[in-house]
Amino acid sequence: MTTLTLSKWGNAQAVRLPKDMREQVGMTDGSRIEATVKDGAIVLRPIRKNVRIIRVPRLADVFRDRTEEYKAVEELGGSAVGEEAL
């Protein structure tokens, strides 16, 4: 739970929403919010048509067509500088 402060903004009052909270619901600058009062509480909800949804593919789908076994390749440059060259 996050505690916010009501502040004067012109002739109105405003609450600033932290960036991490806005990002969790996909809100950006200019996003529209629906405000209602329910059971004595102010409820703010983003209007869904403005929410950006980023679809991230599953890792299994990314590598689905890969047939060969992955083999790590050492890509270090330069000569040994310590105990690694025994």
Kinemage of the C-alpha trace (Angstrom):
@kinemage 1
@onewidth
@group {chain A} dominant
@subgroup {mainchain}
@vectorlist {calphas} color= white
{ca met a 1} P 0.000 0.000 0.000
{ca thr a 2} L 1.281 3.449 -0.921
{ca thr a 3} L 0.401 6.594 1.036
{ca leu a 4} L -0.020 9.693 -1.143
{ca thr a 5} L -0.551 13.363 -0.242
{ca leu a 6} L -3.340 15.612 -1.507
{ca ser a 7} L -1.763 18.886 -2.751
{ca lys a 8} L -3.062 22.187 -4.090
{ca trp a 9} L -2.908 22.461 -7.887
{ca gly a 10} L -4.332 25.755 -9.118
{ca asn a 11} L -7.884 25.999 -7.760
{ca ala a 12} L -8.130 22.221 -7.368
{ca gln a 13} L -6.525 19.488 -5.287
{ca ala a 14} L -4.348 16.772 -6.840
{ca val a 15} L -2.678 13.477 -5.972
{ca arg a 16} L 0.544 12.535 -7.763
{ca leu a 17} L 0.831 8.880 -8.720
{ca pro a 18} L 4.347 7.390 -8.490
{ca lys a 19} L 5.944 6.187 -11.734
{ca asp a 20} L 6.132 2.518 -10.670
{ca met a 21} L 2.427 2.547 -9.796
{ca arg a 22} L 1.495 4.083 -13.181
{ca glu a 23} L 3.687 1.581 -15.032
{ca gln a 24} L 1.971 -1.360 -13.314
{ca val a 25} L -1.325 -0.391 -14.963
{ca gly a 26} L 0.171 0.876 -18.237
{ca met a 27} L -0.526 4.574 -17.670
{ca thr a 28} L 1.542 7.284 -19.339
{ca asp a 29} L 1.379 11.073 -19.426
{ca gly a 30} L -2.064 12.046 -20.703
{ca ser a 31} L -3.764 8.771 -19.729
{ca arg a 32} L -7.389 9.216 -18.719
{ca ile a 33} L -8.673 7.972 -15.360
{ca glu a 34} L -12.175 7.086 -14.192
{ca ala a 35} L -12.848 8.346 -10.648
{ca thr a 36} L -15.714 7.026 -8.500
{ca val a 37} L -16.681 6.993 -4.840
{ca lys a 38} L -17.529 3.546 -3.495
{ca asp a 39} L -18.247 2.698 0.145
{ca gly a 40} L -16.631 5.938 1.324
{ca ala a 41} L -13.446 5.436 -0.733
{ca ile a 42} L -12.229 7.240 -3.849
{ca val a 43} L -11.476 4.644 -6.533
{ca leu a 44} L -9.284 5.554 -9.520
{ca arg a 45} L -9.139 3.272 -12.565
{ca pro a 46} L -7.353 3.797 -15.869
{ca ile a 47} L -9.690 3.971 -18.842
{ca arg a 48} L -8.684 0.774 -20.612
{ca lys a 49} L -8.510 2.080 -24.169
{ca asn a 50} L -5.410 4.098 -23.161
{ca val a 51} L -3.584 1.224 -21.486
{ca arg a 52} L -0.587 -0.048 -23.415
{ca ile a 53} L -0.333 -3.822 -23.393
{ca ile a 54} L 3.044 -5.265 -24.256
{ca arg a 55} L 2.848 -8.884 -25.286
{ca val a 56} L 5.989 -10.814 -24.406
{ca pro a 57} L 6.410 -14.197 -26.086
{ca arg a 58} L 7.025 -17.256 -23.947
{ca leu a 59} L 10.634 -18.444 -23.963
{ca ala a 60} L 9.527 -21.872 -25.250
{ca asp a 61} L 7.890 -20.176 -28.256
{ca val a 62} L 11.001 -18.116 -29.011
{ca phe a 63} L 13.158 -21.256 -29.273
{ca arg a 64} L 10.494 -23.609 -30.693
{ca asp a 65} L 12.097 -23.885 -34.168
{ca arg a 66} L 15.648 -24.261 -32.873
{ca thr a 67} L 16.935 -27.748 -33.685
{ca glu a 68} L 20.619 -27.773 -32.789
{ca glu a 69} L 21.970 -28.038 -29.266
{ca tyr a 70} L 23.398 -24.775 -27.909
{ca lys a 71} L 27.135 -24.894 -27.304
{ca ala a 72} L 28.746 -22.054 -25.383
{ca val a 73} L 31.729 -20.435 -27.065
{ca glu a 74} L 34.417 -18.696 -25.082
{ca glu a 75} L 34.752 -15.182 -26.417
{ca leu a 76} L 37.299 -13.660 -24.089
{ca gly a 77} L 39.935 -11.439 -25.636
{ca gly a 78} L 43.445 -10.786 -24.429
{ca ser a 79} L 45.890 -12.899 -22.514
{ca ala a 80} L 45.569 -14.410 -19.057
{ca val a 81} L 46.179 -11.924 -16.254
{ca gly a 82} L 45.907 -14.056 -13.140
{ca glu a 83} L 45.397 -17.578 -11.832
{ca glu a 84} L 42.942 -18.546 -14.609
{ca ala a 85} L 45.757 -19.941 -16.810
{ca leu a 86} L 47.059 -22.893 -14.814
